Amino acid sequence: MRPEAERKKRDRALRHEVAAIHQESRGTYGAPRVHAELKARGQRVARKRVARLLRQQGLRARRRRNFVRTTDSAHSRP
């Protein structure tokens, strides 16, 4: 049996860190922000690699809701 590839070892370690950052952001960070956070922590990693690791774990950024106006400005009152 072959030893585990270096990239696979690195991916396994990185997967935990990516998931932790996603969790810290309460699920709001996607690949660009997770990548920026890793960069701030001194890790050199490609954004597409981060995106792949997030996708493999089924993690996605929570989207912002659309603005809903609740005031009816077309009423007859002054």
RODREN-580966 format. One record per residue: residue number from 0; residue in three letters; x, y, z of N, C-alpha, C, O in turn. Coordinates in pm, whole numbers, plus 50000, padded with zeros to 5 digits. Layout:
BEGIN
+-----+-----+-------+--------+-------+--------+---------+-------+-------+--------+-------+-------+--------+-------+
!   i !  aa ! neast ! nnorth !   nup ! caeast ! canorth !  caup ! ceast ! cnorth !   cup ! oeast ! onorth !   oup !
+-----+-----+-------+--------+-------+--------+---------+-------+-------+--------+-------+-------+--------+-------+
! NUM ! ALA !     X !      Y !     Z !      X !       Y !     Z !     X !      Y !     Z !     X !      Y !     Z !
...
+-----+-----+-------+--------+-------+--------+---------+-------+-------+--------+-------+-------+--------+-------+
end
This chain:
BEGIN
+-----+-----+-------+--------+-------+--------+---------+-------+-------+--------+-------+-------+--------+-------+
!   i !  aa ! neast ! nnorth !   nup ! caeast ! canorth !  caup ! ceast ! cnorth !   cup ! oeast ! onorth !   oup !
+-----+-----+-------+--------+-------+--------+---------+-------+-------+--------+-------+-------+--------+-------+
!   0 ! MET ! 50084 !  49881 ! 50000 !  50000 !   50000 ! 50000 ! 50089 !  50126 ! 50000 ! 50191 !  50131 ! 50067 !
!   1 ! ARG ! 50048 !  50224 ! 49926 !  50125 !   50348 ! 49914 ! 50102 !  50437 ! 50036 ! 49995 !  50434 ! 50097 !
!   2 ! PRO ! 50203 !  50515 ! 50070 !  50182 !   50614 ! 50176 ! 50091 !  50726 ! 50125 ! 50083 !  50750 ! 50004 !
!   3 ! GLU ! 50023 !  50792 ! 50217 !  49930 !   50900 ! 50178 ! 50007 !  51014 ! 50113 ! 50114 !  51054 ! 50161 !
!   4 ! ALA ! 49952 !  51066 ! 50005 !  50017 !   51175 ! 49930 ! 50025 !  51301 ! 50018 ! 49940 !  51325 ! 50104 !
!   5 ! GLU ! 50128 !  51379 ! 49995 !  50151 !   51501 ! 50073 ! 50034 !  51598 ! 50060 ! 49993 !  51659 ! 50159 !
!   6 ! ARG ! 49982 !  51612 ! 49939 !  49870 !   51704 ! 49916 ! 49746 !  51660 ! 49994 ! 49674 !  51743 ! 50049 !
!   7 ! LYS ! 49723 !  51529 ! 49998 !  49608 !   51478 ! 50072 ! 49621 !  51503 ! 50221 ! 49523 !  51535 ! 50288 !
!   8 ! LYS ! 49742 !  51489 ! 50274 !  49767 !   51517 ! 50415 ! 49738 !  51664 ! 50444 ! 49673 !  51698 ! 50543 !
!   9 ! ARG ! 49789 !  51751 ! 50356 !  49772 !   51896 ! 50372 ! 49624 !  51934 ! 50362 ! 49575 !  52017 ! 50438 !
!  10 ! ASP ! 49554 !  51870 ! 50267 !  49410 !   51897 ! 50251 ! 49332 !  51858 ! 50375 ! 49241 !  51930 ! 50416 !
!  11 ! ARG ! 49367 !  51744 ! 50437 !  49298 !   51698 ! 50556 ! 49314 !  51799 ! 50670 ! 49218 !  51830 ! 50740 !
!  12 ! ALA ! 49437 !  51849 ! 50687 !  49463 !   51948 ! 50791 ! 49392 !  52080 ! 50761 ! 49335 !  52144 ! 50849 !
!  13 ! LEU ! 49396 !  52118 ! 50634 !  49334 !   52244 ! 50591 ! 49183 !  52237 ! 50600 ! 49117 !  52337 ! 50630 !
!  14 ! ARG ! 49126 !  52118 ! 50575 !  48981 !   52100 ! 50580 ! 48926 !  52137 ! 50718 ! 48820 !  52199 ! 50728 !
!  15 ! HIS ! 48998 !  52097 ! 50823 !  48954 !   52129 ! 50959 ! 48959 !  52280 ! 50984 ! 48869 !  52336 ! 51046 !
!  16 ! GLU ! 49065 !  52342 ! 50937 !  49080 !   52487 ! 50958 ! 48974 !  52565 ! 50881 ! 48918 !  52662 ! 50932 !
!  17 ! VAL ! 48947 !  52523 ! 50757 !  48846 !   52588 ! 50674 ! 48708 !  52575 ! 50741 ! 48633 !  52672 ! 50746 !
!  18 ! ALA ! 48677 !  52457 ! 50791 !  48549 !   52435 ! 50857 ! 48538 !  52518 ! 50985 ! 48431 !  52569 ! 51017 !
!  19 ! ALA ! 48649 !  52533 ! 51057 !  48648 !   52613 ! 51180 ! 48622 !  52760 ! 51150 ! 48545 !  52825 ! 51220 !
!  20 ! ILE ! 48686 !  52813 ! 51046 !  48665 !   52953 ! 51008 ! 48521 !  52974 ! 50964 ! 48458 !  53074 ! 51000 !
!  21 ! HIS ! 48467 !  52879 ! 50887 !  48328 !   52887 ! 50842 ! 48235 !  52887 ! 50963 ! 48137 !  52962 ! 50967 !
!  22 ! GLN ! 48265 !  52803 ! 51061 !  48184 !   52794 ! 51183 ! 48192 !  52924 ! 51264 ! 48091 !  52971 ! 51315 !
!  23 ! GLU ! 48314 !  52981 ! 51277 !  48333 !   53105 ! 51352 ! 48252 !  53220 ! 51294 ! 48206 !  53309 ! 51366 !
!  24 ! SER ! 48234 !  53217 ! 51161 !  48159 !   53324 ! 51095 ! 48009 !  53297 ! 51099 ! 47931 !  53368 ! 51036 !
!  25 ! ARG ! 47970 !  53194 ! 51173 !  47830 !   53151 ! 51183 ! 47773 !  53117 ! 51044 ! 47656 !  53142 ! 51015 !
!  26 ! GLY ! 47859 !  53061 ! 50960 !  47815 !   53014 ! 50829 ! 47800 !  53122 ! 50724 ! 47743 !  53097 ! 50618 !
!  27 ! THR ! 47852 !  53242 ! 50750 !  47833 !   53351 ! 50654 ! 47949 !  53363 ! 50556 ! 47933 !  53422 ! 50449 !
!  28 ! TYR ! 48065 !  53308 ! 50589 !  48182 !   53321 ! 50502 ! 48182 !  53215 ! 50394 ! 48159 !  53097 ! 50420 !
!  29 ! GLY ! 48208 !  53259 ! 50271 !  48227 !   53167 ! 50160 ! 48376 !  53158 ! 50130 ! 48459 !  53200 ! 50211 !
!  30 ! ALA ! 48410 !  53104 ! 50014 !  48550 !   53081 ! 49978 ! 48636 !  53209 ! 49980 ! 48747 !  53205 ! 50033 !
!  31 ! PRO ! 48589 !  53322 ! 49924 !  48676 !   53440 ! 49924 ! 48712 !  53490 ! 50064 ! 48827 !  53525 ! 50090 !
!  32 ! ARG ! 48614 !  53492 ! 50154 !  48641 !   53540 ! 50290 ! 48721 !  53439 ! 50372 ! 48808 !  53478 ! 50450 !
!  33 ! VAL ! 48692 !  53311 ! 50354 !  48770 !   53208 ! 50425 ! 48914 !  53215 ! 50377 ! 49007 !  53204 ! 50457 !
!  34 ! HIS ! 48933 !  53233 ! 50247 !  49067 !   53247 ! 50190 ! 49139 !  53367 ! 50250 ! 49257 !  53358 ! 50285 !
!  35 ! ALA ! 49069 !  53480 ! 50260 !  49128 !   53601 ! 50317 ! 49167 !  53579 ! 50464 ! 49271 !  53627 ! 50509 !
!  36 ! GLU ! 49084 !  53507 ! 50537 !  49113 !   53479 ! 50678 ! 49236 !  53388 ! 50691 ! 49320 !  53408 ! 50779 !
!  37 ! LEU ! 49245 !  53289 ! 50604 !  49363 !   53200 ! 50605 ! 49489 !  53279 ! 50574 ! 49595 !  53258 ! 50634 !
!  38 ! LYS ! 49476 !  53370 ! 50479 !  49590 !   53455 ! 50440 ! 49633 !  53542 ! 50558 ! 49752 !  53561 ! 50582 !
!  39 ! ALA ! 49535 !  53596 ! 50630 !  49564 !   53680 ! 50747 ! 49632 !  53599 ! 50857 ! 49710 !  53652 ! 50936 !
!  40 ! ARG ! 49602 !  53470 ! 50862 !  49662 !   53382 ! 50961 ! 49798 !  53327 ! 50916 ! 49861 !  53248 ! 50986 !
!  41 ! GLY ! 49843 !  53371 ! 50798 !  49975 !   53333 ! 50751 ! 49979 !  53206 ! 50667 ! 50087 !  53151 ! 50644 !
!  42 ! GLN ! 49864 !  53158 ! 50623 !  49860 !   53037 ! 50539 ! 49858 !  53077 ! 50392 ! 49780 !  53163 ! 50351 !
!  43 ! ARG ! 49944 !  53014 ! 50314 !  49942 !   53037 ! 50169 ! 49865 !  52925 ! 50104 ! 49910 !  52811 ! 50098 !
!  44 ! VAL ! 49748 !  52959 ! 50054 !  49661 !   52859 ! 49991 ! 49578 !  52928 ! 49884 ! 49541 !  53045 ! 49900 !
!  45 ! ALA ! 49548 !  52857 ! 49777 !  49471 !   52915 ! 49667 ! 49323 !  52923 ! 49702 ! 49271 !  52839 ! 49776 !
!  46 ! ARG ! 49256 !  53025 ! 49650 !  49113 !   53042 ! 49676 ! 49033 !  52926 ! 49618 ! 48935 !  52883 ! 49679 !
!  47 ! LYS ! 49074 !  52876 ! 49503 !  49001 !   52765 ! 49441 ! 49014 !  52637 ! 49524 ! 48923 !  52554 ! 49526 !
!  48 ! ARG ! 49126 !  52622 ! 49590 !  49144 !   52507 ! 49678 ! 49050 !  52517 ! 49798 ! 48990 !  52419 ! 49839 !
!  49 ! VAL ! 49039 !  52637 ! 49852 !  48947 !   52661 ! 49964 ! 48804 !  52633 ! 49918 ! 48727 !  52571 ! 49991 !
!  50 ! ALA ! 48770 !  52679 ! 49799 !  48636 !   52656 ! 49745 ! 48609 !  52506 ! 49731 ! 48499 !  52460 ! 49762 !
!  51 ! ARG ! 48707 !  52431 ! 49684 !  48692 !   52286 ! 49668 ! 48671 !  52219 ! 49803 ! 48585 !  52132 ! 49817 !
!  52 ! LEU ! 48749 !  52259 ! 49903 !  48737 !   52199 ! 50036 ! 48601 !  52231 ! 50099 ! 48541 !  52145 ! 50164 !
!  53 ! LEU ! 48553 !  52353 ! 50081 !  48420 !   52389 ! 50131 ! 48313 !  52305 ! 50062 ! 48222 !  52253 ! 50126 !
!  54 ! ARG ! 48325 !  52293 ! 49931 !  48227 !   52218 ! 49852 ! 48224 !  52071 ! 49893 ! 48117 !  52011 ! 49904 !
!  55 ! GLN ! 48341 !  52012 ! 49915 !  48350 !   51872 ! 49954 ! 48283 !  51846 ! 50089 ! 48233 !  51737 ! 50114 !
!  56 ! GLN ! 48284 !  51946 ! 50175 !  48222 !   51932 ! 50307 ! 48076 !  51975 ! 50309 ! 48007 !  51963 ! 50410 !
!  57 ! GLY ! 48029 !  52025 ! 50195 !  47890 !   52069 ! 50185 ! 47864 !  52200 ! 50256 ! 47751 !  52228 ! 50296 !
!  58 ! LEU ! 47969 !  52282 ! 50273 !  47956 !   52411 ! 50341 ! 47934 !  52521 ! 50238 ! 48003 !  52527 ! 50136 !
!  59 ! ARG ! 47838 !  52608 ! 50265 !  47810 !   52721 ! 50177 ! 47790 !  52845 ! 50261 ! 47751 !  52837 ! 50378 !
!  60 ! ALA ! 47816 !  52960 ! 50199 !  47792 !   53087 ! 50268 ! 47642 !  53112 ! 50274 ! 47569 !  53084 ! 50179 !
!  61 ! ARG ! 47598 !  53165 ! 50386 !  47457 !   53201 ! 50398 ! 47435 !  53330 ! 50321 ! 47508 !  53427 ! 50340 !
!  62 ! ARG ! 47337 !  53331 ! 50237 !  47310 !   53449 ! 50154 ! 47236 !  53556 ! 50232 ! 47163 !  53528 ! 50326 !
!  63 ! ARG ! 47256 !  53680 ! 50188 !  47181 !   53791 ! 50248 ! 47039 !  53789 ! 50195 ! 47013 !  53752 ! 50080 !
!  64 ! ARG ! 46947 !  53831 ! 50281 !  46808 !   53839 ! 50238 ! 46786 !  53966 ! 50156 ! 46857 !  54065 ! 50172 !
!  65 ! ASN ! 46688 !  53960 ! 50068 !  46651 !   54078 ! 49992 ! 46578 !  54177 ! 50082 ! 46510 !  54137 ! 50176 !
!  66 ! PHE ! 46593 !  54306 ! 50055 !  46525 !   54410 ! 50130 ! 46378 !  54409 ! 50091 ! 46344 !  54414 ! 49973 !
!  67 ! VAL ! 46291 !  54403 ! 50191 !  46147 !   54403 ! 50166 ! 46088 !  54529 ! 50226 ! 46098 !  54551 ! 50347 !
!  68 ! ARG ! 46025 !  54612 ! 50141 !  45963 !   54734 ! 50189 ! 45825 !  54700 ! 50243 ! 45745 !  54637 ! 50173 !
!  69 ! THR ! 45795 !  54742 ! 50365 !  45667 !   54708 ! 50426 ! 45573 !  54828 ! 50434 ! 45459 !  54814 ! 50478 !
!  70 ! THR ! 45620 !  54944 ! 50393 !  45538 !   55065 ! 50397 ! 45468 !  55086 ! 50264 ! 45530 !  55078 ! 50158 !
!  71 ! ASP ! 45336 !  55112 ! 50270 !  45258 !   55139 ! 50149 ! 45254 !  55291 ! 50130 ! 45181 !  55360 ! 50201 !
!  72 ! SER ! 45331 !  55342 ! 50037 !  45336 !   55487 ! 50016 ! 45226 !  55535 ! 49922 ! 45214 !  55655 ! 49897 !
!  73 ! ALA ! 45146 !  55446 ! 49871 !  45038 !   55483 ! 49779 ! 44903 !  55487 ! 49852 ! 44801 !  55447 ! 49797 !
!  74 ! HIS ! 44903 !  55536 ! 49978 !  44778 !   55544 ! 50052 ! 44715 !  55683 ! 50036 ! 44777 !  55774 ! 49981 !
!  75 ! SER ! 44593 !  55696 ! 50083 !  44519 !   55820 ! 50064 ! 44537 !  55919 ! 50179 ! 44490 !  56033 ! 50170 !
!  76 ! ARG ! 44602 !  55878 ! 50286 !  44620 !   55966 ! 50402 ! 44741 !  56059 ! 50382 ! 44836 !  56026 ! 50311 !
!  77 ! PRO ! 44735 !  56179 ! 50447 !  44848 !   56270 ! 50433 ! 44973 !  56220 ! 50507 ! 45077 !  56287 ! 50505 !
+-----+-----+-------+--------+-------+--------+---------+-------+-------+--------+-------+-------+--------+-------+
end
